[in-house]
Amino acid sequence: MTAEAHEPPARHAPSTGVVVVLALLLLAPMIGLSVSAWHTNGSLWYLGMLPVVIGLFAGTRVGFAAAFVTPALIGTSLLLHDLPIVGALYMAAIGVATGLTALRGWHMMLSFAGPLAALALIGDLDVRVPSGTVAAESSLTSGLVTVGVVLLGGLWTAALGQILVRAFPVQPPKTFPLHTAGYFAAALGLLVGTATHVAMTGLGADSWWLILTFFVVVQPYYVDTASRVAARVAGTLAGALVAVAIVAAFKDLPAVITALALVLTVAAAWANMKLPYWAFVTVLTPAVVLQTAGGSDAIVDSIVDRALYTLVGAVIAIVVIAVGHTVVTKRPVHESDRTP
């Protein structure tokens, strides 16, 4: 059998016309929701899309997995909204699972699904139901509608996005050995679980950005975590300014803001593969802020809190990881597990 027989079939990039049509179809539900009385659910639709977009750049299976994993995590979080200890253990488990999936290269997708579980657990997540706009955790109906909208957003994105991503040259996701993934899982689980309990018992709704920071800053290797800390802070501040500028320019055009958020999300997924981390954060931050802050005025009002939580989270992460790195490097490890 020849070597070529073991290679995956080549992916054929779609034509420009197909890309345009699929992109418009991808945008259509969010834009439709954003200009309707059900605009609150446009943000939920976006939550279903975000991990899928990131996952699709790692592979079709990862993208479709994200479509189901994200609503499952969010739905479980809604059930634990008033249970700080259980909620902290739950988020710690997600952190550990994220670390262990580095064995297969799925950790990037879970690094975006995990924070959305924190948003549902800690933040103010609303949903539009026939009776009006209510808190997502307020009833069984509101919870089911929330999960349903997130699921539909993810499946819609996975179905169309699997074709769209063929227009972008991507590399297979990077995998890591067991020892590295294990240390990664332990660090992330500890940070996320502890921060979740503190957030649920003494901080405000925006403190879910603290957990988000841990998920995206902490990496399998110490040197990668260290390099991400400064980039995370700088990129978040720059991205926040971009969000404020977009709101100032289009505050009376919610459909434009929604479209820009999705464009920025796709651009961020591409930047994550091709550009320095600070560029990725600069692009992704306004995308997330525009769809999770709850309106134009709320976006501007919450920028300072979000930047502060990002700064605090980055500092805590590098201190904890640095201490752990010092302990780990004093122990003999297999050559393949050494930090590059």
Contacts in CASP RR format, 6 or more apart in sequence:
PFRMAT RR
TARGET T0000
AUTHOR 0000-0000-0000
METHOD contacts of the structure
MODEL  1
MTAEAHEPPARHAPSTGVVVVLALLLLAPMIGLSVSAWHTNGSLWYLGML
PVVIGLFAGTRVGFAAAFVTPALIGTSLLLHDLPIVGALYMAAIGVATGL
TALRGWHMMLSFAGPLAALALIGDLDVRVPSGTVAAESSLTSGLVTVGVV
LLGGLWTAALGQILVRAFPVQPPKTFPLHTAGYFAAALGLLVGTATHVAM
TGLGADSWWLILTFFVVVQPYYVDTASRVAARVAGTLAGALVAVAIVAAF
KDLPAVITALALVLTVAAAWANMKLPYWAFVTVLTPAVVLQTAGGSDAIV
DSIVDRALYTLVGAVIAIVVIAVGHTVVTKRPVHESDRTP
11 166 0 8 1.000
12 166 0 8 1.000
13 166 0 8 1.000
13 167 0 8 1.000
14 22 0 8 1.000
14 163 0 8 1.000
14 164 0 8 1.000
14 166 0 8 1.000
14 167 0 8 1.000
18 163 0 8 1.000
19 164 0 8 1.000
19 167 0 8 1.000
22 160 0 8 1.000
22 161 0 8 1.000
22 163 0 8 1.000
22 164 0 8 1.000
23 164 0 8 1.000
25 160 0 8 1.000
26 156 0 8 1.000
26 157 0 8 1.000
26 160 0 8 1.000
26 161 0 8 1.000
26 164 0 8 1.000
26 262 0 8 1.000
27 258 0 8 1.000
27 259 0 8 1.000
27 262 0 8 1.000
29 42 0 8 1.000
29 45 0 8 1.000
29 152 0 8 1.000
29 153 0 8 1.000
29 156 0 8 1.000
30 42 0 8 1.000
30 45 0 8 1.000
30 46 0 8 1.000
30 49 0 8 1.000
30 258 0 8 1.000
30 259 0 8 1.000
30 262 0 8 1.000
31 255 0 8 1.000
31 258 0 8 1.000
31 259 0 8 1.000
32 255 0 8 1.000
33 39 0 8 1.000
33 41 0 8 1.000
33 42 0 8 1.000
33 45 0 8 1.000
33 258 0 8 1.000
34 42 0 8 1.000
34 254 0 8 1.000
34 255 0 8 1.000
34 257 0 8 1.000
34 258 0 8 1.000
35 254 0 8 1.000
35 255 0 8 1.000
37 128 0 8 1.000
38 128 0 8 1.000
39 128 0 8 1.000
39 254 0 8 1.000
40 126 0 8 1.000
40 127 0 8 1.000
40 128 0 8 1.000
40 133 0 8 1.000
41 127 0 8 1.000
41 128 0 8 1.000
41 145 0 8 1.000
41 149 0 8 1.000
42 149 0 8 1.000
42 258 0 8 1.000
42 291 0 8 1.000
43 291 0 8 1.000
43 292 0 8 1.000
43 294 0 8 1.000
44 125 0 8 1.000
44 127 0 8 1.000
44 136 0 8 1.000
44 146 0 8 1.000
44 149 0 8 1.000
44 150 0 8 1.000
45 149 0 8 1.000
45 150 0 8 1.000
45 152 0 8 1.000
45 153 0 8 1.000
46 258 0 8 1.000
46 261 0 8 1.000
46 262 0 8 1.000
46 265 0 8 1.000
46 291 0 8 1.000
47 70 0 8 1.000
47 74 0 8 1.000
47 116 0 8 1.000
47 119 0 8 1.000
47 150 0 8 1.000
47 291 0 8 1.000
47 292 0 8 1.000
48 66 0 8 1.000
48 67 0 8 1.000
48 70 0 8 1.000
48 71 0 8 1.000
48 116 0 8 1.000
48 150 0 8 1.000
48 151 0 8 1.000
48 153 0 8 1.000
48 154 0 8 1.000
48 157 0 8 1.000
49 153 0 8 1.000
49 154 0 8 1.000
49 156 0 8 1.000
49 157 0 8 1.000
49 262 0 8 1.000
49 265 0 8 1.000
50 70 0 8 1.000
50 112 0 8 1.000
50 116 0 8 1.000
50 265 0 8 1.000
50 287 0 8 1.000
50 288 0 8 1.000
51 63 0 8 1.000
51 66 0 8 1.000
51 69 0 8 1.000
51 70 0 8 1.000
51 109 0 8 1.000
51 110 0 8 1.000
51 112 0 8 1.000
51 113 0 8 1.000
51 116 0 8 1.000
52 63 0 8 1.000
52 64 0 8 1.000
52 66 0 8 1.000
52 67 0 8 1.000
52 70 0 8 1.000
52 153 0 8 1.000
52 154 0 8 1.000
52 157 0 8 1.000
52 158 0 8 1.000
52 161 0 8 1.000
53 157 0 8 1.000
53 161 0 8 1.000
53 265 0 8 1.000
53 266 0 8 1.000
53 269 0 8 1.000
54 66 0 8 1.000
54 108 0 8 1.000
54 109 0 8 1.000
54 111 0 8 1.000
54 112 0 8 1.000
54 269 0 8 1.000
54 272 0 8 1.000
55 62 0 8 1.000
55 63 0 8 1.000
55 65 0 8 1.000
55 66 0 8 1.000
55 108 0 8 1.000
55 109 0 8 1.000
55 269 0 8 1.000
56 62 0 8 1.000
56 63 0 8 1.000
56 157 0 8 1.000
56 158 0 8 1.000
56 161 0 8 1.000
56 162 0 8 1.000
56 165 0 8 1.000
56 269 0 8 1.000
57 165 0 8 1.000
57 168 0 8 1.000
57 170 0 8 1.000
57 269 0 8 1.000
57 270 0 8 1.000
57 272 0 8 1.000
57 273 0 8 1.000
58 105 0 8 1.000
58 106 0 8 1.000
58 108 0 8 1.000
58 109 0 8 1.000
58 170 0 8 1.000
58 172 0 8 1.000
58 173 0 8 1.000
59 165 0 8 1.000
59 170 0 8 1.000
59 173 0 8 1.000
60 158 0 8 1.000
60 162 0 8 1.000
62 106 0 8 1.000
62 109 0 8 1.000
62 173 0 8 1.000
63 109 0 8 1.000
63 158 0 8 1.000
63 162 0 8 1.000
64 155 0 8 1.000
64 158 0 8 1.000
64 162 0 8 1.000
65 106 0 8 1.000
65 109 0 8 1.000
66 109 0 8 1.000
66 112 0 8 1.000
66 113 0 8 1.000
66 154 0 8 1.000
66 158 0 8 1.000
67 151 0 8 1.000
67 153 0 8 1.000
67 154 0 8 1.000
67 155 0 8 1.000
67 157 0 8 1.000
67 158 0 8 1.000
68 151 0 8 1.000
69 109 0 8 1.000
69 110 0 8 1.000
69 113 0 8 1.000
70 113 0 8 1.000
70 116 0 8 1.000
70 150 0 8 1.000
70 154 0 8 1.000
71 147 0 8 1.000
71 148 0 8 1.000
71 150 0 8 1.000
71 151 0 8 1.000
71 154 0 8 1.000
72 147 0 8 1.000
73 94 0 8 1.000
73 113 0 8 1.000
73 114 0 8 1.000
73 116 0 8 1.000
73 117 0 8 1.000
73 120 0 8 1.000
74 116 0 8 1.000
74 117 0 8 1.000
74 119 0 8 1.000
74 120 0 8 1.000
74 125 0 8 1.000
74 146 0 8 1.000
74 147 0 8 1.000
74 150 0 8 1.000
75 120 0 8 1.000
75 143 0 8 1.000
75 146 0 8 1.000
75 147 0 8 1.000
76 90 0 8 1.000
76 117 0 8 1.000
77 87 0 8 1.000
77 90 0 8 1.000
77 117 0 8 1.000
77 118 0 8 1.000
77 119 0 8 1.000
77 120 0 8 1.000
77 121 0 8 1.000
78 120 0 8 1.000
78 121 0 8 1.000
78 125 0 8 1.000
78 136 0 8 1.000
78 137 0 8 1.000
78 143 0 8 1.000
78 146 0 8 1.000
78 147 0 8 1.000
79 137 0 8 1.000
80 86 0 8 1.000
80 87 0 8 1.000
80 90 0 8 1.000
80 121 0 8 1.000
81 120 0 8 1.000
81 121 0 8 1.000
81 137 0 8 1.000
84 196 0 8 1.000
84 197 0 8 1.000
84 200 0 8 1.000
84 201 0 8 1.000
85 197 0 8 1.000
87 121 0 8 1.000
87 196 0 8 1.000
87 197 0 8 1.000
87 200 0 8 1.000
88 193 0 8 1.000
88 194 0 8 1.000
88 196 0 8 1.000
88 197 0 8 1.000
88 200 0 8 1.000
89 193 0 8 1.000
90 117 0 8 1.000
90 121 0 8 1.000
90 196 0 8 1.000
91 114 0 8 1.000
91 117 0 8 1.000
91 118 0 8 1.000
91 121 0 8 1.000
91 189 0 8 1.000
91 192 0 8 1.000
91 193 0 8 1.000
91 196 0 8 1.000
91 211 0 8 1.000
92 189 0 8 1.000
92 190 0 8 1.000
92 192 0 8 1.000
92 193 0 8 1.000
92 194 0 8 1.000
92 196 0 8 1.000
93 189 0 8 1.000
94 110 0 8 1.000
94 114 0 8 1.000
94 117 0 8 1.000
94 189 0 8 1.000
94 192 0 8 1.000
95 110 0 8 1.000
95 114 0 8 1.000
95 185 0 8 1.000
95 188 0 8 1.000
95 189 0 8 1.000
95 192 0 8 1.000
95 193 0 8 1.000
95 215 0 8 1.000
96 185 0 8 1.000
96 186 0 8 1.000
96 188 0 8 1.000
96 189 0 8 1.000
97 110 0 8 1.000
97 185 0 8 1.000
98 107 0 8 1.000
98 110 0 8 1.000
98 111 0 8 1.000
98 114 0 8 1.000
98 185 0 8 1.000
98 188 0 8 1.000
98 215 0 8 1.000
99 107 0 8 1.000
99 110 0 8 1.000
99 181 0 8 1.000
99 182 0 8 1.000
99 184 0 8 1.000
99 185 0 8 1.000
99 188 0 8 1.000
99 220 0 8 1.000
100 181 0 8 1.000
100 182 0 8 1.000
100 185 0 8 1.000
101 107 0 8 1.000
101 110 0 8 1.000
101 181 0 8 1.000
102 175 0 8 1.000
102 176 0 8 1.000
102 180 0 8 1.000
102 181 0 8 1.000
102 184 0 8 1.000
102 185 0 8 1.000
102 220 0 8 1.000
103 175 0 8 1.000
103 176 0 8 1.000
103 177 0 8 1.000
103 178 0 8 1.000
103 181 0 8 1.000
104 173 0 8 1.000
104 175 0 8 1.000
105 173 0 8 1.000
105 174 0 8 1.000
105 175 0 8 1.000
105 176 0 8 1.000
106 173 0 8 1.000
107 184 0 8 1.000
107 220 0 8 1.000
108 173 0 8 1.000
108 272 0 8 1.000
111 215 0 8 1.000
111 216 0 8 1.000
112 215 0 8 1.000
112 216 0 8 1.000
114 211 0 8 1.000
114 215 0 8 1.000
115 208 0 8 1.000
115 211 0 8 1.000
115 212 0 8 1.000
115 215 0 8 1.000
115 216 0 8 1.000
118 192 0 8 1.000
118 196 0 8 1.000
118 199 0 8 1.000
118 208 0 8 1.000
118 211 0 8 1.000
118 212 0 8 1.000
119 125 0 8 1.000
119 208 0 8 1.000
119 292 0 8 1.000
120 136 0 8 1.000
120 137 0 8 1.000
120 146 0 8 1.000
121 196 0 8 1.000
121 200 0 8 1.000
121 208 0 8 1.000
122 196 0 8 1.000
122 199 0 8 1.000
122 200 0 8 1.000
122 203 0 8 1.000
122 204 0 8 1.000
122 205 0 8 1.000
122 207 0 8 1.000
122 208 0 8 1.000
122 211 0 8 1.000
123 204 0 8 1.000
123 205 0 8 1.000
123 206 0 8 1.000
123 207 0 8 1.000
123 208 0 8 1.000
124 135 0 8 1.000
124 205 0 8 1.000
125 135 0 8 1.000
125 136 0 8 1.000
125 137 0 8 1.000
125 146 0 8 1.000
126 133 0 8 1.000
126 134 0 8 1.000
126 135 0 8 1.000
126 136 0 8 1.000
126 294 0 8 1.000
127 133 0 8 1.000
127 134 0 8 1.000
127 135 0 8 1.000
127 136 0 8 1.000
127 142 0 8 1.000
127 143 0 8 1.000
127 145 0 8 1.000
127 146 0 8 1.000
127 149 0 8 1.000
128 145 0 8 1.000
129 141 0 8 1.000
129 142 0 8 1.000
129 145 0 8 1.000
134 142 0 8 1.000
135 142 0 8 1.000
136 142 0 8 1.000
136 143 0 8 1.000
136 146 0 8 1.000
137 143 0 8 1.000
164 266 0 8 1.000
168 270 0 8 1.000
168 273 0 8 1.000
170 273 0 8 1.000
171 273 0 8 1.000
176 184 0 8 1.000
176 220 0 8 1.000
177 334 0 8 1.000
177 336 0 8 1.000
177 337 0 8 1.000
179 333 0 8 1.000
179 334 0 8 1.000
179 337 0 8 1.000
180 220 0 8 1.000
180 221 0 8 1.000
180 337 0 8 1.000
181 220 0 8 1.000
183 220 0 8 1.000
183 324 0 8 1.000
183 328 0 8 1.000
184 218 0 8 1.000
184 219 0 8 1.000
184 220 0 8 1.000
187 218 0 8 1.000
187 320 0 8 1.000
187 321 0 8 1.000
187 324 0 8 1.000
188 214 0 8 1.000
188 215 0 8 1.000
188 218 0 8 1.000
190 320 0 8 1.000
191 214 0 8 1.000
191 218 0 8 1.000
191 316 0 8 1.000
191 317 0 8 1.000
191 320 0 8 1.000
192 211 0 8 1.000
192 214 0 8 1.000
192 215 0 8 1.000
195 207 0 8 1.000
195 210 0 8 1.000
195 211 0 8 1.000
195 214 0 8 1.000
195 313 0 8 1.000
195 316 0 8 1.000
196 211 0 8 1.000
198 207 0 8 1.000
199 207 0 8 1.000
199 208 0 8 1.000
199 210 0 8 1.000
199 211 0 8 1.000
203 210 0 8 1.000
206 302 0 8 1.000
206 305 0 8 1.000
206 306 0 8 1.000
206 309 0 8 1.000
207 309 0 8 1.000
209 305 0 8 1.000
209 306 0 8 1.000
209 309 0 8 1.000
209 310 0 8 1.000
210 309 0 8 1.000
210 310 0 8 1.000
210 312 0 8 1.000
210 313 0 8 1.000
213 232 0 8 1.000
213 309 0 8 1.000
213 310 0 8 1.000
213 313 0 8 1.000
213 314 0 8 1.000
213 317 0 8 1.000
214 313 0 8 1.000
214 316 0 8 1.000
214 317 0 8 1.000
216 228 0 8 1.000
216 232 0 8 1.000
216 281 0 8 1.000
217 225 0 8 1.000
217 228 0 8 1.000
217 229 0 8 1.000
217 232 0 8 1.000
217 313 0 8 1.000
217 314 0 8 1.000
217 317 0 8 1.000
217 318 0 8 1.000
218 225 0 8 1.000
218 317 0 8 1.000
218 321 0 8 1.000
219 225 0 8 1.000
219 228 0 8 1.000
221 339 0 8 1.000
221 340 0 8 1.000
222 321 0 8 1.000
222 322 0 8 1.000
222 325 0 8 1.000
222 339 0 8 1.000
223 339 0 8 1.000
223 340 0 8 1.000
225 317 0 8 1.000
225 318 0 8 1.000
225 321 0 8 1.000
226 318 0 8 1.000
226 321 0 8 1.000
226 322 0 8 1.000
227 277 0 8 1.000
228 277 0 8 1.000
229 314 0 8 1.000
229 315 0 8 1.000
229 317 0 8 1.000
229 318 0 8 1.000
230 314 0 8 1.000
231 276 0 8 1.000
231 277 0 8 1.000
231 278 0 8 1.000
231 281 0 8 1.000
232 277 0 8 1.000
232 278 0 8 1.000
232 281 0 8 1.000
232 310 0 8 1.000
232 314 0 8 1.000
233 310 0 8 1.000
233 311 0 8 1.000
233 314 0 8 1.000
234 278 0 8 1.000
234 281 0 8 1.000
235 278 0 8 1.000
235 281 0 8 1.000
235 282 0 8 1.000
235 285 0 8 1.000
236 281 0 8 1.000
236 285 0 8 1.000
236 306 0 8 1.000
236 307 0 8 1.000
236 310 0 8 1.000
237 307 0 8 1.000
238 278 0 8 1.000
238 281 0 8 1.000
238 282 0 8 1.000
238 285 0 8 1.000
239 281 0 8 1.000
239 282 0 8 1.000
239 283 0 8 1.000
239 285 0 8 1.000
239 286 0 8 1.000
239 289 0 8 1.000
240 285 0 8 1.000
240 286 0 8 1.000
240 289 0 8 1.000
240 303 0 8 1.000
240 306 0 8 1.000
240 307 0 8 1.000
242 282 0 8 1.000
242 285 0 8 1.000
242 286 0 8 1.000
243 285 0 8 1.000
243 286 0 8 1.000
243 289 0 8 1.000
243 290 0 8 1.000
243 299 0 8 1.000
243 303 0 8 1.000
244 299 0 8 1.000
244 300 0 8 1.000
244 303 0 8 1.000
246 257 0 8 1.000
246 260 0 8 1.000
246 286 0 8 1.000
246 290 0 8 1.000
247 257 0 8 1.000
247 290 0 8 1.000
247 296 0 8 1.000
247 299 0 8 1.000
247 300 0 8 1.000
250 256 0 8 1.000
250 257 0 8 1.000
250 260 0 8 1.000
251 257 0 8 1.000
251 296 0 8 1.000
257 290 0 8 1.000
257 296 0 8 1.000
258 290 0 8 1.000
258 291 0 8 1.000
260 287 0 8 1.000
260 290 0 8 1.000
261 286 0 8 1.000
261 287 0 8 1.000
261 290 0 8 1.000
261 291 0 8 1.000
262 287 0 8 1.000
264 283 0 8 1.000
264 284 0 8 1.000
264 286 0 8 1.000
264 287 0 8 1.000
264 290 0 8 1.000
265 284 0 8 1.000
265 287 0 8 1.000
267 283 0 8 1.000
268 280 0 8 1.000
268 283 0 8 1.000
268 284 0 8 1.000
268 287 0 8 1.000
271 279 0 8 1.000
271 280 0 8 1.000
271 283 0 8 1.000
271 284 0 8 1.000
272 280 0 8 1.000
272 284 0 8 1.000
289 299 0 8 1.000
289 302 0 8 1.000
289 303 0 8 1.000
289 306 0 8 1.000
290 299 0 8 1.000
293 299 0 8 1.000
293 302 0 8 1.000
325 339 0 8 1.000
329 339 0 8 1.000
END
